Structures are given as C-alpha cells and as structure tokens.
Amino acid sequence: MASSIGAVSGEKDTQSTAPSLTNLAFKEVCRQLEAFVVGDKASASFVCGGLTPIDTKSIAGSTSPPPISVSPPVRICWYTDGDNISRVLTLPLDSNADSKSTSDNLHQLVVGCEPASFGKGQEEVLDPRYRKARKLEPRHFFTSFHPSDFGILQNVEQILLPNFNTLSQNTLPFRKLSAELYKLNVYSGPSGLFRQHVDTPRSQSQIGSLVVCLPSPFKGGNLVVQHEGKQVSFDWSHQSASAIQWAAFYSDCEHQIETVTEGERITLTYNLYVTEPVGGSIPPSLIIDPKSLPVHSFMKELVMEPAIMKEGGAFGFYCSHAYPHTSDEAPMLLPRALKGADLVLYSVFKSLGIQINVVPVIMEDDYKEEDYDDYEEDNSEQPEKGEQQQSEKVRVGHKLHPYVASDHMTEEGESSLRALDWAWPGKHRPEVTWIGSPTHQKMALSHIAYGNEPSQSTIYSYAAMIAEIPPFQERQGLTDA
C-alpha cells in the first residue's frame, strides 16, 4: 500500500516501530476490501456476443415479415470513387440463384474494397503481416441491417452498460447506447488477419465497439478479446453461412482476428457511444441496486467503524479500464462512461454518500527522477527520496487529461515511456491507502502503439478512483442515498 496506517488514521506511532494491533487490524480490513474488489473485477463482463438467425423463407421470396428475433437476408449496396455504378449483394448468397452471378457479386464486393490500414503510433500503416484485410468507408455503402432492429443494442446495454439505482442521478445518470456505423471489413482466406490491437477512440463518449459478422461462409478468423488476463474467443466459422453473429466489447480491450483460412469473413463494425436517454424511463428490471452487492454491506460496516480512519483519509482503487477524456469534458463524461467493475465500485460509494472521484495516476518508477520537479510547481508536498523508495510512487492528478505522445516508437512497435510529455500536473497524496495494484500500469501507453486508426490528440488515460473518507464524527450522518 502507498501509505502507512498512521498516515491514514491521523495517528503517529513514535513509541515503537513494531506494528500495533490497530495497524494489524487495519491491514486485515484492507486485505478483505482488496479481495472484494478483485472479485468484482474477475466477475465483471468486458465482452458479450450473440446470434441472429436468417429467415430462410425470405430467401425463397416470402412476403410475410420475419419475427423481430430473425433477420431477413442482408442487402449491401456499394460503389467506389470514380465509379457511378452501384452494385448490390444479398447475404447469405441465394442457393437457388445462378451460382456464377452470386459469386461474381461477392467477388465484386471484395475487389471494390480498398486495403485496410492500421495505426502505429500516430502513423497510418499498410502492412499485410500485421493486418491483411479490405475495407469500405460508410460513405461508399449502405446496408439494410441495423443492430437496433434485432435487440442487439439492448442486449449490449444490459451487460456492458448496466444502470445503478441511486438518488444521485445528477452524478450517476441513466445511460443508453447509440451505434454509429464505422466500416465494412473483409478478411479473405487463406491469409486475412489483424494482430493484437486496441481500437482508437473516435469520440470522447465512445465506450465500446460492436462487430457484426454477416452470413458468408469462411473458416478460421476467430475474434479474440482480452482484458486483465481474461480472454474470450468467438468462433463464428461454424454458422457463418446461415446466421448473423456479433460481439461487443469495451474500447480499451485488446483484441485480434486470427487468420481466415478459407472464404470471406465480412463484418460491419459500429462505434458504441454512451448517452443519456431522452424521455421515458428505464424498466426496473434493468436497474441494479448497489445495496444488493456484497461489497456494499462490507463498505457500509467499514465506514461506520469508529476505529477505521477516525480522523479521515482516503482509499485509492486502480481502475480496471482506461478512459479517453480531455480535461474540459471529463466532468461531464464521468462517471457516465465508467465501465464494468469501475462502475460497480463507484455506485457503491455513491450509494453510501461518500465522495469518490475518477482521477489520472502515474507510477513514478516509469519516469526519470530529474523530471519530477517539472510536474508540480509546489514541491513542498513531495515526500523525501527515502519515502519514495519505501512506497509506491504514485502521482495523482486533479482531473483526467490526455497524454501527449511523441512519434518515437521502439523496434517492437511500442511507444517509449520516455517519449511522453506530461499533460497534467500531479502530486503525491500520502494519506491515500491504495487497495490492490495497477494491473495495467502501462495500459494508457500501450494504446498509442497499435490501433485500428492512428492515435489522435485524445488517447486513453490511466485512471484511479479516490474515495474520500470523512472523519468518523461526520460519517455518523451518512445514510444510503
């Protein structure tokens, strides 16, 4: 932990260097709290997926509308620059139609796409060893398919964007998703692929990505999504000819597309943005009560215990996810854009009436010692070097800012830590008791290496949540919000 028990409780042990019973008890409380937090992170969803069947009767020419859970065949109409002729492809291919004409249409779509690039730092790169695919920009095509027509967005909202029931609606508003068509991609056998990368945020309010795999037969091409040591693999090849399959995941999750060995893997990608619903209300069945979570009861007992932080203090929790926010917009966008376990923890503290803020943090071990004085004009709050060596060197900012990256990349394609300029002032907060450890210490930095687009002026910030625990006398008036 970053601070000693004496610093947290406001007490100073000048009699002995041996740990007191109070200190040992507090350490045990922190250990239990860490177990709750780790458990929440382990159980939190970062990806979800599903399948929508194709109405085969529609292929045969039936005029009756399909059920809402079943999609008619998907039509794609496209054209290329300098070509005034639009072409149409219907998927899945009609087995009753002339096989040559249908395969020609599919071939025309593939060759009508341009090679897909990717972002390496702030550069746009074409390298088939890292990404071999083709793409169509939204301005060059339209499609009859939209994910909101088949309950896909609603499913994603329930899993990746849950709503928590507290009275603090101004700080924890109800949330909805909107989907914006980003690209059509084709990964062709025998060598289509996209190695591990993270999606570059296209907007401050982007929270995730949705990939929809259209019905076209292929083999291989698994979508593999990873976060904090966990991995989910989507094998769409088995039902690729007969169904629409989809997956959604948070924007900061690393993912890859394994090699397509045969056929054409055709996908629509959507950017998912978090927004507040206009009018209406969210059904109670879709709202989670923080008081129903095990960590809520533990935290309530903890903050009501007089011996815990009697004079006040703070708990620090490293966020499970990174957040793309600028300093001006962060107060509006957070906590609205919080994800997974981060949202759970935030809602629990808010329901207990405890102030909790999302802030940027930096581990000083990653940076040159001679640079420290540049980060904070008032150096009086910085601990002595002896203290720095005995604790985690954590600098805390006041609000989220973007990092400013240079163009320097290592031979392995990763951004050099030394190449980053500080975009915000930070300081030590010795009264913060840090729970757990930053599993993604370099998370923010990895996102400016490989992405689906070059890095922009706004990239992910590595963040933490600081819960400000008031003195016990003031905590006695706290009630569930």
N, C-alpha and C positions, 0 to 999 in steps of 0.2 A: 504494500500500500504506500501511497505517496506521502502520508503524514503519520505522525505518531499519535497515540491515543491522547496524550496530554494536550497536543495541539488541537485536537478535535473537541475535547471537553472543556478546554479553557483552564485546565489544571496543570501545574508544573511539579514534576517529581524531582525535588532537589535532595532528597534523603538517600536514595539508592538507585542504582542502575538496574536492579533486578525488576522484572515485570510485576506489577501489583495484581491483586486479584481482580480489581476493576478493569485493568488493562486486558487481562486474560479473558475476562467475560466479554469485553467489547470485541476482542478479536474473534471470539466464537460467534458472536452475533453477526459480524461482518462475513465470516465464513458461511453461515447459514444464508445470509442475504445473497451472497455470490452464487450459492447453489440454486436458489430460486431464479436468479437472473439467467444463469447458464441453462437451466431447464426451460425457461421461456424461449431462449434463443434456439435451443435444439428443437423445440416443438413448433416454432413459427414457420409458416409457409413462405417460400420465396418464389414459387413457381406453381402453376396449375395447368391443366390441359383437358381436352375432351374431344368428342367426335360428333359430327352431324351427318346422318345418313343422307344419301341422294335418293330422290324419288324416281324410281325406275319407270313408273308409269308416265311421267312427264317426258321421258326419253322416247316412249312409244307414241307420243302425241296426245296424251290425255289432256282434256281441258279442265279437269277438276283441280282446284288448288291443293297443294300438299299441306299436311299438318305443319304447325309452326315449328315443330322439332325436326322437320325433314326439309331439306333444301331441294329446290329444283336444280337441274343442271346449271352450271355457272357459265355465263357468257362473258367473253373478253373481247372488246373492240379496241384496236390499236392502230397507230400509224407512226411513221418515222419522219424525222426532219427532212424536208425536201421531197417528201412523197405525199401527194394529195389523195392517195388511195387508202381507204381504211379497210382493215381486214377483221374478220370475226372468227373466233374459235369458241366452241362449246365443249365443256368438260363435265363429265367424262366423255371420251370420244364415243360416238354412236356406232355400236357394233353392227347396226342394220344399214348404215350408210356405206357408200363406196369407200373402201379401206384406203385407197390411194389418195382420195381427196381429203379425207380426215387427217391422214398422216402428213400430207402436204401442208395443211393449215397449222398443225403443230410445229412442223419444221419452219414455217414462215415466222411463227412467233419467236422461236429460238434465235433465228438469224436476224430478226428485227430488233432484238435487244442488243445493247452495247456492252462491252466488257465492264464488269463491276470492279471499281477500285476500292480502296480502304484507306483509313487514316493511320499514318505512322508519325506520331507527334503532331506537328502542325502541317505536315505534308500530305498530299494526296498521292497514293502509290498504286501502280498496277504491277502485281507480282503473282503469277499463277501458282507459285509454290506455296503462297500463304492464303490466297483467295483465288479460286477459279470458278467464276460464275458470270452470269449476264444479268442485265437489269433493264427495266423500263421505268422512267420517271412518271409520276402521276399525270403530268401534262400531256403525256403521249398515249394514255389509255384510259378506259373506264370499264367498270365491271358491274354485273348485276348483283354481285354478292356484297352484303354489308353485315358485319358481325352482330349488330344490334337487332337484326331481324330474327335471330335464332337463339336469343337469350345468352349469347356468349359473354357480352359485356356484363350482364347481371351476375353470371357465374364468377367472373373475374373479380368483380366488386366484393362479393361475399367473402372471397378467400384472401385477396391481396389488399383490399381497401375496406376493412371492417369499420363499423361505426360504434362508438362507445357512448353509453348513456350517462352524461353528467350534466349538471346545471350550468356548467361553464361553457355555454355554447359559443360565446364570443371568442374563446381561445381554443376550443375543440369542436369545430363546426361539423355538421353532417357533410359527407363527401360523396361525390359521384365521379364516374369516369366518362371521358369523351375520347373517341378514337379518330385519329387522322391518318388517312392512307399515306404511306411513306414511299413504298416501292413495290414493284413486282420483280421477283428474282427467279432465275432459272439456274439450277445446278444440274449439269448433264453428266451421265456416265460416259466413259469409265473413270473420270478423274475430278469431277466437281467437288469442291470443298471450301471451307472457310475455317481457318485455325482459330485458336482461342483469342477472344477479343471481348471488349466491353462497348456497349452502344454509347456513342457520343450524344449527350443531351441536346435536344433541338430547341428546348424551351425551359424556362425556369420552373414551370409547373409540370414538366414531364416526370412521370413516376415509373413508367414501365414500357414494355414492348409486347405486342401481340403478333405472333406468326401464324398464319393460316395456310395450311398445305392443301392445295386444290387437287381434285381427283385425276391423277395421271400416274400410270404405273412406273415404279422405279424400285431399285434395290440399294440398300445401304443408306447413307445420308442421315444417320441419327442426329437429332438435335440434343446436345448435352449441355445442361445448365448447372453451374456450380456456385456455391456460396458458403463461406465459413466451413470448409471441409466437407460439406454435403454435396451430393451430385444426383441429378435426376436425368435419365436418358429417355428420349421419346423416339421410339422406333415406329415410323409411320409407313414403312415399306409394305407390310403385310396387307393393309387395307387401302393402299394408295390408289388403287384403280376404282374404288367403289364408294368412298366417303370423303367428306371434308374433315380434316383433323387440325387441331390448333393447340397452341401453348402460349401462355403469358407469363412474364417474369419481370422482376424489378430491373430498372435500367442499369444498376451498378453490378449486376450479376455477370460473372464471366461465362461465356458460352461459346460453343463451336459447332460446326456442321461437319460431321465425318464424311469420308469420301463416298460419293454416289458412284456405284459400280456399274449401274445399268439404268437406262430410262431417263426421264426428265422429271426432276423434282421442282415443281412450280409453286411458289409461295407468294402470298400477299403479306406485307409487313405493315403494321399500324403502330404509330406512336400513341401511347396512352397518357392522357393528361388528367390531373386531378382538378375537380371543380366543385363548386357548391351548387346543390340543386336549386332550381328556380321554381318556387311554389310547391304545393303538395307537401307530403310528409313521407318519411321512411317507415315501412311497416315495422311494428315492434319486434317481429321475429328476426329482423335483420340487424337489431341493435344489441350490442353486448354490454352487460352491466359489469363495470370493473370490480364491484363488490363480490362477484361470483368467482373471481380468480383467486387461487391460493395465495399469491404474493400479496394481495390486498390485505388479508387478515394478518399476515406476518408484519407488514409495514405499519398497520394500524396499531398493533401491540407494541411495536418498536418505538414509534414516535410518542406513545403515551407512557413510556417507561421513564421515570424521572432520572435514572442514572445514565441514560443514553444522551450524550451531547447536552448536558444540563445547561451549559452556557451558550448553546447553539453551535452550529457548524454546517457542514455540507457533505453530501455524498456525491461522488462522481461516477458516472457509468459510461463506458465507451460504447458508442452507437454501433449497432450491427451493420448499418448501411451508411453509405456516403450520400451527400445531398448537394445538388448543383444550384447554389444560390449566391446572389450578389448581396452586398451589404444593404443596399437600399430596399430590396424586395424581400429579404429574409423575414422581417417581422410580419409581413402579410402572408407569406407562403408557409411558414412554420407556425404551428405544428400540423397544418393542413396536409403537408406532403410526407409526414412521418410514415415509416413502413414497418410492418411486421412487429418484432419484439420491441422495437423502439417505441412504437405507438402504445403497446401494452403498458410498458413502464411509465410512460408519460401520463396515460389516462389514470393509472392507479394513484400517482402522486397528486394529480389534479383533483381526483375524487376525494382525497383526504384534505384538500385545502392547502397543500404545500406548493410553494412556488418552485417551478422547475423550468430551466432554460436550456435550449439547444445552442451550443457554442462550438467554435473551432478549437482544436487542440493540436499541439505539435510536441513530439518527443524530441527533446533537445539533443539526445545522443546522435541523431541523424545529421546534425549540423555543426559547423566549425565553431569552436569556442570563441574565437576572436570576433564572430559576428553577433554575439549576444547583445552587446550594448546598443546595437542598431535597432533592436526590436522594441525597446521601451525607453522613453525619454527619462522617466523617473526610475532609476536603478536602485533606489533605496529599498524596494520591496524584494529584490532578488536575494536569494539565500547565498551564503558564503560557499566557496567551492567545496569545502568539506561536506556541507549539507547536500550539495548537488551529487556528490559521489555516493552518498548514503541513501539516496532516494531516487525514485523515478523522476526524471527531469521533464516535467510536464508544463508547457506554457498554455495558458488559457486566454482566448480572445473574448471580446465582449459580444460580438455577433458574427454570423457567418459571412466570410468574404471568399472570393475566388483566389486560387493560387495564380501567379503569373509565371508561365513557363518559358524557358528559353528553347531554342531549337536543338540544343545538344542532346544526342541520343547515344547510348552505349552501343557496342558492337552487337549485343544481344537484342537491341531494339527497345531497351527500357530507358526511361528518362532518368538522367542523373540527378540525384538529390541536390548535389552542389549547384546544379544549373537553375534551381528555383529561386526566385526572388520572393521576399516576404510581401504579402499583400495586405497584411493587417498587423497592428501592434498586439503583443501578448505579454502576459506577466505570470509569475508564479502565484499560486493560491495555496499556501501551506496548510490552511485549515480544511482543505478538501480531503476526505478519505476516499480513495479510489477503490472501487469494487471491481475485481476481475482485472484483466489485462487486455490491451488492444490487440485483438486477433488479426486486425487488418491495419497494422501500424503504417504500412506504406500503401494502403488502399487508394487514397486520393492520387498518389503519384503514379500508380500503375495505369490509371485511366487515361493518361496522356501518352501512353505508348501505342498500343494497337486498338483501333476502334473502327466502327463501320464508316465513320467520317473523320476528317482531320479535327484535332482539338480546336475549340473556339475560345473566345475570350472568357467564357464561363465554363469551368470544369468542376469536378466533384471536390468538396471539402471534407476532410476527415474531422468528424464531429464527436462531441460527447454531450451528455445531459448532466447538468448540475442541479441537484435538489437542495434548496436552501432550507436547512432545518432551524427553526427559530428556538430561542431559549425555552426551557420547559414551562416557565410561567406563561408564556404566550401560546404554547401548544395546547394548554388545557382548554382553550376555547375552540380548538379545531373540531369540526364535525364533517361528516361525509357530505360532499357537495352534490 
